[in-house]
């Protein structure tokens, strides 16, 4: 079983729609959680950290469910510029970060 | 703003060649990492280093070695390149500590081994 699993998508949504997707992780001792965004042929960049109580950053909302071992990302009022691959990243109690393979989102006009 | 610079954006090498991928960061980060990214597999850790001259194997170290002679520079070496090492290679750095500091990535080196 992979340490971090994501639905690869693609999620094709119209502008203005809400899109949400999850990421599951296998290590119950995982301590930190992140969403990274990766544009085509570019490097990943941090989108937001995920906190235990859930957190928002503008149109983006991240949630953590420790009991079921998943995190989620919700994008409201989608923009064309939100088209990207979203990587789920989970950190254990060491240096190691485990990456999901990514969920591709395409926002169409 | 953190800058992580990888020396080459695209590389084409022949099977059996020795290949050096260079990475330099300018934020005095202790931790540096080399990943490869392949479709459907995500990022996989090859090696990381938490201090000068220190290195640890990641998940897929076979066929690779690394060098960290200076804090700002972390080199990935393919001793004898093979076609299955064709991939996107990403270098990253972060400050020390086990907290939730994010990784800062370089813009990647797309290596093709023919």
Interface residues (C-beta under 8 A of the other chain):
Chain A: X4 X8 X31 X32 X34 X42 X43 X44 X45 X46 X49 X87 X89 X91 X93 X94 X95 X96 X97 X99 X100 X101 X102
Chain B: X31 X35 X40 X41 X42 X43 X44 X45 X48 X50 X56 X58 X90 X98 X99 X100 X102 X103 X105 X106 X107 X108
